[in-house]
């Protein structure tokens, strides 16, 4: 087998092993990174929703307090502002379109916010301290696998103005939502959660895109390394050695005057060529002595 073929076989095995290792570790790493990035965005959304909640309670709610005696405006409700803000965000940015935001409660004012089974489980676990906030996880849904992040919502003093008893709450609100739901919340009790859900496919798609770029790059660099290495081996080693060997052939067949092999390099090949010339000169000398 030719030397170049042997070296290329070793190189191929090496590069294949390296690419296999890089792709396995890389894929794992990229998937984890993409997941973390999506969850980071989810956290940003929950934190923005919390900020809007706070803003509504501290700035808007006092402004509409008198108004609530005559007409209840949902704009003074933190949950309403947060959910509306997230709706606007989802419509404004395609990137956020996939992010679903909910404020599920065990005993909700608006029945649309009633916690479904898995959300109720989360709230119960937050309540008994089994889950630290923020909680993250994955779950199967009819729409595919979803990644979620959840944070608990506590009833503070200000919340009890509306969520304590129907008698204490603004009557205009009770008229709108009814006296049956969303009351009886206790101070500092975890009553609800903020939940953001994103399809796992979003994280997966990000990871896949980066992975493809990454692999094309790895294969490209490998091919480049192989081509350059082959060229270097060819010009620096295979070609001069083949020439020296062809010259040796001619001399061994008696062509003593075959032109010398010229090398300018001072590397091992250069030394070999010089030694070879010297040997040929000695040989010619020896023959002459024999003939004489
Ligand atoms: C001005 C009255 C008012 C105050 C104050 C208020 N809420 Fe509410 N809250 C409501 C109303 C009304 C809704 C239903 C909004 C809707 O239509 O979705 C609601 C909804 C919610 C929801 C969604 C689940 C549900 O009950 O429908 C959560 C969670 C919530 N409130 C928590 C809080 C917390 C925590 C505070 C205190 C930081 C608070 N609320 C303060 C009136 C109030």
Boltz pocket constraint, residues with backbone or C-beta under 6 A from the ligand:
constraints:
  - pocket:
      binder: B
      contacts: [[A, 57], [A, 61], [A, 74], [A, 76], [A, 77], [A, 78], [A, 79], [A, 80], [A, 103], [A, 104], [A, 105], [A, 107], [A, 108], [A, 109], [A, 110], [A, 111], [A, 113], [A, 114], [A, 153], [A, 154], [A, 155], [A, 156], [A, 158], [A, 159], [A, 160], [A, 161], [A, 162], [A, 163], [A, 173], [A, 177], [A, 182], [A, 191], [A, 192], [A, 193]]
      max_distance: 6.0
